[in-house]
Amino acid sequence: MRPYPALLKQAKSLTIRKDESIFYYDSGADAKPPVILIHGLGDEADSWRRLIPLLDNTCRTLALDLPGFGRSKSGGMITIGRHIKAVVSLLEMSGPAALAGSSLGGVIAQAVAAAKPELAKALILIDGGAPLTNAPGGALNMLGKALPFYGTHWYRAFRKNHAAAYRSLFGYYHNFEELPEEDRSFLYQRVIERVESAEQERAYFGTLRSMIWYTMTRTASLAKALADYKGSVAFVWGENDKILPPKTADSIRSIRPEAPFVLIPNAGHLPHQEHPEAVAAVIAKTAVA
């Protein structure tokens, strides 16, 4: 999986241990406040491809591929714990930074802030985090995919039907067809690379199963840590998110009622891809607060 062409010069690698290395983009070690961008399940650092350049004037951006995803290499079982440790390693390298997490990346950002509050200067949770108000349809869908035989059959079927793999992306956006042609072409190629990769499959299901257990057992502690967290917090949500509609954010918002809740019009579950300017403005404001 090649880096996004416009970000190729920012591509770097961090060795965590003998069998694990983390791929990440780094806009440059300068005096600007750093922000670490954490993607969601089944994605990679290129999820932020349109947002990173918009932060150049205000922030040093570091966007990683979580272990097993994209170009990051990781032996053994892929778990939420591995993802948390990878972000902490990057954070220890960069120094204190804001954390911006999309979807599952929001949960990971929260967990890192709970473990290393002295290094997490701010939290920006984008269509994700914990606890969330119940979304039964989405929860049942995730549980179904976590089943060993059903999930792998669903995933591997895309290898025989690339058009279906491409269509599976549509629900994550408000209007996929309104993305620039360059983006749609890139996403078509990228989703094929994902479903054809045994390593991506391993990371997807390891993370999914770990996520279900992690959120079942750690939600209360994450909520308390968020309540006690001293840094700035902001919530960003796609107004038309079909995966986690804005109403699902009620529980987490109630923990930090003073935090801004920014709804992005005409955006789905990945507002940083559909309207990167709006999301970048929130990140920049929160990161430098």
LINDA-V451590 format. One record per run of one state. SS is the DSSP state (A for helix, B for strand, O for the rest). FROM is the first residue (numbers start at 1). TO is the last residue. Records with the same first field share a line. If there is no record, write none. Layout:
SS = FROM-TO ; FROM-TO
//
This chain:
O = 1-4 ; 18-19 ; 27-32 ; 39-44 ; 56-58 ; 65-72 ; 75-79 ; 95-96 ; 103-103 ; 116-119 ; 127-135 ; 147-147 ; 158-161 ; 168-169 ; 173-175 ; 179-180 ; 197-197 ; 229-231 ; 239-245 ; 256-259 ; 265-270 ; 275-275 ; 288-289
A = 5-10 ; 45-55 ; 80-94 ; 104-115 ; 136-146 ; 148-157 ; 162-167 ; 170-172 ; 176-178 ; 181-196 ; 198-228 ; 246-255 ; 271-274 ; 276-287
B = 11-17 ; 20-26 ; 33-38 ; 59-64 ; 73-74 ; 97-102 ; 120-126 ; 232-238 ; 260-264
//
